[in-house]
Amino acid sequence: MARLVILGAGIAGQTAALQAKTRLSSKHEVVVISPNSKWNWIPSNIWVGVGAMRPEQVTFELAPVYKKTGIYFHQARAVSIHPDGDQSTSNPFVTIEYTNESRKGETEKISYDYLINSTGPKLNFAATKGLGPEFNSLSVCTYDHAAKTFSALNELIQRMKKGEKKTLLIGVGHGNCTCQGAAFEYIFNVEYLLRKNKVRDKANLVWLSNEKELGDFGIGGMHIKRGGYVTHSRIFTESLYTERGISWITQAHVKEAAPGEVFYETLDGAEHSIKNDFAMLLPPFSGVGLKSFNKQGEEITKDLFAANSFMLVDADYSKKNYSDWKSSDWPSIYQNPKYKNIFVAGIAFAPPHAISKPMQSPNGTSIFPTPPRTGMPSGVMARQIALNITDMMEGKADRPTRHASMAKMGAACIASAGANFFKGTAVSMTMYPIIPDFETYPDTGRQLKYTTGEIGLAGHWIKHFLHHAFIYKAKAKPFWRIIPE
Ligand SMILES: Cc1cc2nc3c(=O)[nH]c(=O)nc-3n(C[C@H](O)[C@H](O)[C@H](O)COP(=O)(O)OP(=O)(O)OC[C@H]3O[C@@H](n4cnc5c(N)ncnc54)[C@H](O)[C@@H]3O)c2cc1C
């Protein structure tokens, strides 16, 4: 018997757990450790944030799914990894702390033969003074945050209906944020909702971001072929903002979210502030802060994790100038270089470098997006990792044979721009590869044939369909395996 332990039950963890369980013979165990009793289809939190969905529509209880599929579940957070065991055992194990009511605070050691770390991001609000729902800004990162944000938005709309004018600031709350796509979806959904409520003329809607220019999205922007012309995503995105009367501030590092006012520095080193009545600013991400210890109990966290707490994998982490970056720097099997039975799926792996060009203000402040790891690549890499591990557990391979490099992977991203079955829209983008490859595609870094961008109603229908399809799949309902990542 061998045991696969999966930390985290998000998009990556759930994909890995279901894929592994269906491929392993019954003598092997799949164990999932995750602190939340619920699974959350995070992309639809945007719709919770504008009242188009309720939290119950974007979540479901995990325990019944695991019971049905024969996966062991501990509602707990992983605290530390002991890859060589400790003084009492040579078996590797993780230490967990239960979060469910009946065992809250209890700790336990769970041994593993293979480990997948798919713990996603820590929402690092603390990196910016006053940032976050506990303090002076709002978020849509979790379904709870999104529900709270909608309450604040709805209250504001009621005031606008009485004739009050309001400034709404939406974007990212630190110079090193990622996830601009999610904030982009939110500002367009808010704009749609304001129009629907006939208060658009009462709202000053402002985008605030660390991108060098609109349309960067943390992937260095992209070139799209449209109507015979090659257009940069900056032009496409600027025209969308202009059409909807949304003004924008880019190249900004938020230093403080104070009550009613946000202070930021721009790439030219200047200090600014903007007064607002509503600030939805996404936080920067880091790893969740797992620690690691050797057999003697000495801390070896640096052997497994980068300084930002994301886990080290088979990437080229050597310090290089931007001009020397190569798409081959990116990992393809997501295996920890030191401990070959530890793998990382989804946001939890440490990228070798950014995708957007690093920039600093004259004050030395880094202001550029860190790389996104969106749902589709997170799911694809989780599936490939799970298949590699199951092959090794079943004795069919002695090392990982499948690859899932973001430099050789395409991605589709549908960004909602208003949720309505007849009047809604969404921006549908595809790109290949995700990591630009200037050796193969010297002009734009990507294959133009597969790099596209369109806005329209059909995109909204697809986004809505995907919401149901991915929740269906995560619930392991009949034929779930035919739904791609
Ligand atoms: C608002 C928003 C909208 C988005 N929209 C899109 C979109 O439209 N399309 C798209 O492709 N991507 C979108 N994304 C990105 C997408 O959500 C992520 O790419 C995806 O969730 C990453 O999957 P993951 O499994 O790595 O992390 P997550 O889905 O965050 O899962 C992490 C899991 O680990 C658990 N965990 C945390 N700490 C521990 C611990 N100590 N021990 C054990 N478990 C732990 C968490 O509870 C969770 O279950 C969006 C993100 C946000 C925030």
The ligand as an SDF file (V2000), in Angstrom:
LIG
                    3D

 53 58  0  0  0  0  0  0  0  0999 V2000
  -11.7310   36.4760   -7.8400 C   0  0  0  0  0  0  0  0  0  0  0  0
  -10.9630   35.5520   -8.7070 C   0  0  0  0  0  0  0  0  0  0  0  0
  -11.4390   35.2530   -9.9750 C   0  0  0  0  0  0  0  0  0  0  0  0
  -10.7350   34.3870  -10.7960 C   0  0  0  0  0  0  0  0  0  0  0  0
  -11.2230   34.1190  -12.0430 N   0  0  0  0  0  0  0  0  0  0  0  0
  -10.5690   33.2330  -12.8290 C   0  0  0  0  0  0  0  0  0  0  0  0
  -11.0910   32.9080  -14.1190 C   0  0  0  0  0  0  0  0  0  0  0  0
  -12.0980   33.4510  -14.5670 O   0  0  0  0  0  0  0  0  0  0  0  0
  -10.4250   31.9940  -14.8540 N   0  0  0  0  0  0  0  0  0  0  0  0
   -9.2910   31.3780  -14.3830 C   0  0  0  0  0  0  0  0  0  0  0  0
   -8.7320   30.5340  -15.0880 O   0  0  0  0  0  0  0  0  0  0  0  0
   -8.7780   31.6710  -13.1690 N   0  0  0  0  0  0  0  0  0  0  0  0
   -9.3900   32.5820  -12.3910 C   0  0  0  0  0  0  0  0  0  0  0  0
   -8.8840   32.8850  -11.1610 N   0  0  0  0  0  0  0  0  0  0  0  0
   -7.6720   32.1820  -10.7090 C   0  0  0  0  0  0  0  0  0  0  0  0
   -8.0290   30.7920  -10.1610 C   0  0  0  0  0  0  0  0  0  0  0  0
   -8.9770   30.9220   -9.1490 O   0  0  0  0  0  0  0  0  0  0  0  0
   -6.7590   30.1360   -9.6530 C   0  0  0  0  0  0  0  0  0  0  0  0
   -5.8990   29.9610  -10.7490 O   0  0  0  0  0  0  0  0  0  0  0  0
   -7.0250   28.7750   -9.0360 C   0  0  0  0  0  0  0  0  0  0  0  0
   -7.9450   28.8490   -8.0010 O   0  0  0  0  0  0  0  0  0  0  0  0
   -5.7100   28.1750   -8.5640 C   0  0  0  0  0  0  0  0  0  0  0  0
   -5.9590   26.9140   -8.0630 O   0  0  0  0  0  0  0  0  0  0  0  0
   -5.1430   26.3510   -6.8170 P   0  0  0  0  0  0  0  0  0  0  0  0
   -5.6960   24.9860   -6.5760 O   0  0  0  0  0  0  0  0  0  0  0  0
   -3.7030   26.5120   -7.0580 O   0  0  0  0  0  0  0  0  0  0  0  0
   -5.4940   27.3230   -5.6060 O   0  0  0  0  0  0  0  0  0  0  0  0
   -6.8930   27.4830   -4.8500 P   0  0  0  0  0  0  0  0  0  0  0  0
   -8.0140   27.2380   -5.7750 O   0  0  0  0  0  0  0  0  0  0  0  0
   -6.8230   28.7830   -4.1330 O   0  0  0  0  0  0  0  0  0  0  0  0
   -6.8850   26.3030   -3.7770 O   0  0  0  0  0  0  0  0  0  0  0  0
   -6.0080   26.2640   -2.6800 C   0  0  0  0  0  0  0  0  0  0  0  0
   -6.5410   25.2570   -1.6750 C   0  0  0  0  0  0  0  0  0  0  0  0
   -5.5940   25.0660   -0.6320 O   0  0  0  0  0  0  0  0  0  0  0  0
   -6.2470   25.1600    0.6190 C   0  0  0  0  0  0  0  0  0  0  0  0
   -5.2520   25.5430    1.6380 N   0  0  0  0  0  0  0  0  0  0  0  0
   -4.8020   26.7720    1.9640 C   0  0  0  0  0  0  0  0  0  0  0  0
   -3.8890   26.6700    2.9510 N   0  0  0  0  0  0  0  0  0  0  0  0
   -3.7500   25.3580    3.2400 C   0  0  0  0  0  0  0  0  0  0  0  0
   -2.9560   24.6190    4.1640 C   0  0  0  0  0  0  0  0  0  0  0  0
   -2.1150   25.2150    5.0220 N   0  0  0  0  0  0  0  0  0  0  0  0
   -3.0900   23.2680    4.1930 N   0  0  0  0  0  0  0  0  0  0  0  0
   -3.9380   22.6270    3.3480 C   0  0  0  0  0  0  0  0  0  0  0  0
   -4.7150   23.2870    2.4600 N   0  0  0  0  0  0  0  0  0  0  0  0
   -4.6130   24.6270    2.3990 C   0  0  0  0  0  0  0  0  0  0  0  0
   -7.3430   26.1720    0.3730 C   0  0  0  0  0  0  0  0  0  0  0  0
   -8.3460   26.1150    1.3850 O   0  0  0  0  0  0  0  0  0  0  0  0
   -7.8270   25.6980   -0.9930 C   0  0  0  0  0  0  0  0  0  0  0  0
   -8.6780   24.5760   -0.8440 O   0  0  0  0  0  0  0  0  0  0  0  0
   -9.5380   33.7960  -10.3330 C   0  0  0  0  0  0  0  0  0  0  0  0
   -9.0510   34.1080   -9.0590 C   0  0  0  0  0  0  0  0  0  0  0  0
   -9.7390   34.9940   -8.2620 C   0  0  0  0  0  0  0  0  0  0  0  0
   -9.1930   35.3280   -6.8940 C   0  0  0  0  0  0  0  0  0  0  0  0
  1  2  1  0
  2  3  1  0
  2 52  2  0
  3  4  2  0
  4  5  1  0
  4 50  1  0
  5  6  2  0
  6  7  1  0
  6 13  1  0
  7  8  2  0
  7  9  1  0
  9 10  1  0
 10 11  2  0
 10 12  1  0
 12 13  2  0
 13 14  1  0
 14 15  1  0
 14 50  1  0
 15 16  1  0
 16 17  1  0
 16 18  1  0
 18 19  1  0
 18 20  1  0
 20 21  1  0
 20 22  1  0
 22 23  1  0
 23 24  1  0
 24 25  2  0
 24 26  1  0
 24 27  1  0
 27 28  1  0
 28 29  2  0
 28 30  1  0
 28 31  1  0
 31 32  1  0
 32 33  1  0
 33 34  1  0
 33 48  1  0
 34 35  1  0
 35 36  1  0
 35 46  1  0
 36 37  1  0
 36 45  1  0
 37 38  2  0
 38 39  1  0
 39 40  1  0
 39 45  2  0
 40 41  1  0
 40 42  2  0
 42 43  1  0
 43 44  2  0
 44 45  1  0
 46 47  1  0
 46 48  1  0
 48 49  1  0
 50 51  2  0
 51 52  1  0
 52 53  1  0
M  END
$$$$
